[in-house]
Amino acid sequence: MKLIVLSDTHLKPGQSLFSRLSKDLISIIKNSNLILHAGDFDSLQCYNELQSLGKLIAVHGDTDCNELITLLPEREVTEVGGVKIGIIHKGQLTSEHTDGLRYLAKEMDVDVLIFGHFHHPIVEKTEVLLLSPGSATVPGIAEPSAMELEIVDTNIRGKIIRCTGNACSYFEYEKG
């Protein structure tokens, strides 16, 4: 099972996701089994365009329009290949000292917690796997990024996709 993880796309009405993402990233999204988005689409148009690329599970973020806040939950838990995945936009105020996110993952009873808000990739392996894909469109201090996860027999293998220069850093995590 291949998943693509995105967050913080921040596209205003009239801005197309297809014009902001690389053709390679769009191809990766189309070829994944599931798209997970940790909020801050900003516009309903961005949500609809991403949903047109495949099966989408998403939460709303703190800058999303009222339609998305009404449509999408603040938190989501889904099970994929025997792995419980939690999704939230803003789990704590800073990306340093992820204790709050670990506690949140335990509260949500998940193996993996996907979160956004910080616009740079984060991978932290403790008793749970904490993942932030960064932002593929508005990266801030980091390069544009997303994440690709593969789940096989409850094992998770993934990579950070750097959307410029096509350089990827890899990480592995085994549930259990």
DARAMO-V462440 format. One record per run of one state. SS is the DSSP state (@ for helix, = for strand, . for the rest). FROM is the first residue (numbers start at 1). TO is the last residue. If there is no record, write none. Layout:
# DARAMO-V462440
SS:FROM:TO, SS:FROM:TO
This chain:
# DARAMO-V462440
.:1:1, =:2:6, .:7:10, =:11:11, .:12:16, @:17:20, .:21:22, @:23:30, .:31:33, =:34:37, .:38:41, =:42:42, .:43:43, @:44:51, .:52:55, =:56:59, .:60:65, @:66:71, .:72:72, =:73:73, .:74:74, =:75:80, .:81:82, =:83:88, .:89:98, @:99:108, .:109:111, =:112:115, .:116:120, =:121:125, .:126:128, =:129:133, .:134:144, =:145:152, .:153:154, =:155:162, .:163:167, =:168:174, .:175:176
